[in-house]
Amino acid sequence: GRIREAEYQEFLTSAQSKFQQAQAVTEPSAALGLMAEAETALVQAEQLKETQPEISQLREQMATEADRIGNVRRVYYLRQLRQYTEPGTRLESIIVQGVEVYVLDTGNDRIYHHRLDDAGEALLPDDETVLMLSRGQAVETITVADLIGMTWMPTGGNRQTSDLVILNSSGLLEYNPNWGLTTSALVGGEQLVLPAAVDSFFGNFYVLDPQANQLLRYLPTADGYSAPPESYFPAEQSVDLTNAVDMAIDGSIYILFSDGRISKYLSGQPAEFNLTGLDIPLNNPVSIFTAPDEEAQHLYVADAGNRRIVQLNKDGSFVRQFKPRAGEAVQFANMQDIY
């Protein structure tokens, strides 16, 4: 018993020492490395004596310090607005426009349309319009097939209305809350292989297609997008879009890759962007969001592998990160999109 107690105290003392060293260093990665060593010692101590208050207390102190180092903001209230229980559901994308909320389910090829209440804290009860669009539905000359992506399209260029633009494998659709669903012209859709994301800026429609290694830009026409698309990148510029998973546009275009890279382009040319200040690298990021400066001054990345949302300046420098508080029912490991 004395030998086991001595071993326990040795591991506990080692953990406390590593934590003290972590508090003394200024380099975030070094501090986190020392706390990882402290956690290893705590696990070994726990194998000798379980449920000890000094172990729990030290873990809480290390968690608080890790939050301080990583500039973590704990989200203390995560309200679940809706649970989708239909078999085959695979939620892919969400768009919020005023009180209108649109959710894309690519598993069942459906788009749901919800409305927020006056306080903006809950959804109004479902009505007959909740299922806005689904596979097999006929919309004018198009029969809905595989739903690929959607984006809110503001006015600009030759566009006179703001609408939800929906790309599906059989064509392009637009939805306006005032007059419903219509078809829209889309020339060159046969060029698309496997688009990963769509987005909009000043009436232009953008399609990111990593499998075809292209980012296409459609300029608005009177009947939709009936002019052939143009490549966003100049012909002489070689850009590898392999593993691109999402994009966001504020005038510049930010492309997110599954390996944690973010590339920034302006007028088709690389722009200055350095991802700096993160305590740990991005791991399985799934979505990136921004908007023109008057709407959003930062970038937001849904980093599912690290169960967090990262906020960045538009030059790539780290601002802060958001995580659920300990014990929160909602976790960020299954994030698919943010808006």
SVG drawing of the C-alpha trace seen along z (x, -y; Angstrom):
<svg xmlns="http://www.w3.org/2000/svg" viewBox="-50 -48 59 50">
<polyline fill="none" stroke="black" stroke-width="0.4" points="0.0,0.0 2.8,-2.4 4.5,-1.6 1.3,-2.3 0.7,-5.5 4.3,-6.6 3.8,-5.9 0.5,-7.8 2.1,-10.8 5.0,-10.7 2.6,-10.8 0.5,-13.6 3.6,-15.6 4.8,-15.2 1.5,-16.4 1.5,-19.4 5.1,-20.3 4.3,-20.0 1.3,-22.3 3.4,-24.9 5.9,-24.8 3.1,-25.2 1.9,-28.4 5.5,-29.8 6.1,-29.5 4.8,-32.0 4.6,-29.8 1.1,-28.4 2.2,-25.1 4.8,-24.5 2.3,-25.2 -0.2,-22.8 2.5,-20.2 3.4,-20.4 -0.2,-20.1 -0.6,-17.0 2.3,-15.5 0.6,-16.5 -2.6,-14.8 -0.6,-11.6 0.7,-11.6 -2.8,-12.2 -4.1,-9.2 -1.3,-7.0 -2.2,-8.4 -5.8,-7.6 -5.0,-4.0 -3.6,-3.7 -6.3,-5.7 -9.6,-6.5 -11.9,-9.5 -9.5,-11.6 -10.6,-15.2 -7.0,-16.6 -7.0,-15.0 -10.3,-16.5 -9.2,-19.9 -6.0,-19.9 -7.9,-18.9 -10.3,-21.8 -7.3,-24.2 -5.6,-22.8 -8.9,-23.2 -9.3,-26.8 -5.6,-27.5 -6.0,-25.8 -9.1,-28.0 -7.1,-31.1 -4.2,-30.1 -6.4,-29.3 -8.7,-32.4 -11.7,-30.0 -15.2,-31.4 -17.5,-28.8 -21.0,-28.8 -23.2,-28.5 -26.5,-28.2 -27.0,-26.2 -30.7,-26.0 -31.8,-23.2 -34.2,-24.6 -35.3,-21.4 -34.5,-17.7 -34.7,-16.0 -35.7,-12.4 -36.5,-11.2 -34.5,-8.1 -31.5,-8.9 -31.2,-12.5 -27.8,-14.1 -27.9,-17.8 -25.5,-19.7 -26.2,-23.4 -28.0,-26.2 -28.9,-29.7 -30.5,-32.4 -32.1,-35.4 -33.9,-37.7 -36.4,-35.4 -36.3,-32.8 -34.2,-29.7 -33.4,-27.2 -31.9,-23.8 -30.6,-21.5 -30.8,-17.7 -28.7,-16.0 -29.4,-12.6 -33.1,-12.8 -32.7,-15.6 -35.0,-18.0 -34.9,-21.7 -36.8,-22.7 -38.1,-26.2 -38.6,-27.5 -39.3,-30.9 -37.9,-32.3 -40.3,-33.7 -40.3,-37.4 -37.7,-37.0 -35.4,-35.1 -35.0,-32.3 -37.2,-29.5 -38.8,-28.3 -42.4,-28.8 -44.4,-25.5 -44.1,-23.6 -46.9,-24.1 -47.6,-22.8 -44.8,-24.9 -42.0,-23.4 -41.0,-21.0 -40.1,-23.5 -38.5,-21.3 -37.9,-17.6 -36.7,-15.0 -39.2,-14.2 -41.0,-17.5 -41.9,-19.2 -41.0,-22.9 -42.0,-24.3 -39.7,-22.5 -37.5,-20.8 -38.0,-17.7 -35.9,-17.9 -33.1,-15.3 -29.9,-15.4 -29.8,-18.6 -26.2,-19.9 -26.1,-23.3 -27.9,-26.6 -26.9,-30.2 -28.7,-33.4 -28.4,-35.6 -28.5,-39.4 -29.4,-42.0 -26.5,-43.2 -25.3,-43.4 -28.4,-42.5 -30.3,-40.9 -33.3,-42.9 -34.4,-40.5 -32.9,-38.7 -33.6,-35.0 -32.5,-31.6 -30.7,-30.0 -30.6,-26.2 -28.3,-24.0 -29.6,-20.5 -28.4,-17.9 -31.2,-18.7 -30.9,-22.5 -31.1,-25.7 -34.0,-26.8 -34.8,-30.0 -37.1,-30.6 -38.6,-33.8 -40.8,-33.8 -43.2,-36.1 -43.9,-34.1 -42.4,-30.7 -40.3,-28.4 -39.3,-29.1 -36.7,-27.7 -33.7,-29.7 -31.5,-29.4 -28.1,-27.8 -25.7,-27.3 -22.8,-24.9 -24.1,-22.8 -22.9,-19.7 -19.3,-20.9 -19.8,-20.2 -18.5,-17.0 -19.0,-17.0 -19.5,-20.5 -18.6,-20.9 -20.0,-24.4 -21.9,-27.3 -21.9,-30.9 -22.8,-34.4 -21.5,-37.9 -23.1,-41.0 -25.5,-38.8 -22.8,-36.5 -23.2,-32.7 -20.1,-30.7 -19.6,-27.0 -16.6,-25.3 -16.0,-21.9 -12.8,-20.3 -13.3,-17.1 -13.1,-19.2 -10.4,-21.4 -12.4,-24.6 -14.2,-27.5 -16.8,-28.8 -18.4,-32.2 -21.7,-32.8 -22.7,-36.4 -26.4,-37.2 -28.6,-37.6 -32.2,-38.6 -33.4,-35.0 -31.0,-33.8 -27.5,-32.6 -27.8,-31.9 -24.3,-33.1 -21.5,-30.5 -19.6,-30.4 -16.1,-31.8 -13.2,-30.4 -12.5,-32.5 -8.8,-31.9 -6.8,-33.1 -5.8,-30.5 -2.1,-30.9 -2.6,-30.4 -2.3,-26.8 -4.5,-26.2 -5.0,-22.9 -8.5,-22.6 -8.1,-19.0 -9.6,-18.5 -11.4,-21.8 -14.6,-21.6 -16.1,-25.0 -15.7,-28.7 -16.8,-32.1 -16.9,-35.4 -16.7,-39.0 -15.2,-40.4 -12.2,-38.2 -12.8,-34.4 -11.6,-32.2 -11.3,-28.5 -11.2,-25.9 -9.5,-22.6 -10.0,-19.4 -6.4,-19.4 -6.9,-22.7 -5.5,-25.1 -7.3,-28.3 -6.4,-30.1 -7.5,-33.7 -7.9,-35.1 -8.8,-38.5 -9.7,-38.9 -8.4,-35.4 -5.0,-36.1 -3.5,-34.9 -4.0,-37.4 -2.0,-37.8 -3.3,-35.4 -1.5,-33.6 -3.2,-31.3 -1.5,-32.3 -2.1,-32.2 -4.0,-29.0 -3.2,-26.9 -3.7,-23.7 -4.1,-23.3 -7.5,-22.9 -8.6,-19.3 -11.4,-18.2 -12.8,-21.7 -16.2,-21.4 -17.4,-25.0 -16.2,-28.6 -18.4,-31.7 -17.9,-35.4 -19.6,-38.3 -18.8,-41.8 -17.2,-43.9 -20.4,-45.8 -22.0,-42.5 -19.1,-40.5 -15.7,-41.7 -14.2,-38.2 -14.0,-34.7 -15.6,-31.8 -14.5,-28.2 -16.5,-25.1 -13.6,-22.9 -15.4,-19.7 -12.3,-17.6 -11.4,-19.9 -15.1,-20.5 -14.9,-24.3 -15.7,-27.3 -12.7,-29.4 -12.9,-33.2 -10.2,-34.7 -9.4,-38.2 -9.5,-38.4 -5.7,-38.3 -5.7,-34.8 -4.7,-35.9 -6.5,-34.2 -9.1,-36.1 -10.8,-33.6 -12.6,-30.2 -16.0,-29.0 -16.6,-25.7 -19.6,-24.2 -19.2,-24.3 -18.4,-21.0 -21.4,-18.8 -23.4,-20.6 -25.7,-18.2 -24.8,-19.7 -21.3,-19.0 -19.5,-20.4 -18.0,-17.1 -20.9,-16.6 -21.0,-20.2 -21.8,-20.4 -22.3,-24.1 -22.5,-27.5 -24.2,-30.8"/>
</svg>
